[in-house]
Amino acid sequence: MAVHFFATTLAILLLLSAEMASAAQVSRERSVDEQVAALVEKMLNKKTERQVFSQLEALGCPAVPAIIQRMDDRRILSNLHIA
């Protein structure tokens, strides 16, 4: 009886832990997505455009999905050349 209770309690704790880890991952992804969205808006300003490209690169691999989601954005950049 005590072993069954212990196993059930352990299973519940493991499920809660997995759910919390998943929620934290979603929160990080949302945060990166929000950062990318804000940087894309700043990219339209000629004064901040070059700096924004560096900031996007600095976000690294976690930002790639958010960047790809915005690749179909057809707004014209102030500087049409990227170094």
Buried (B, 14 or more C-beta within 10 A) or exposed (E): EEEEEEEEEEEEEEEEEEEEEEEEEEEEBEEBBEBBEEBBEBBBEEEBBEEBBEBBEEBEEBBEEBBEEEEEEEEEBEEEEEE
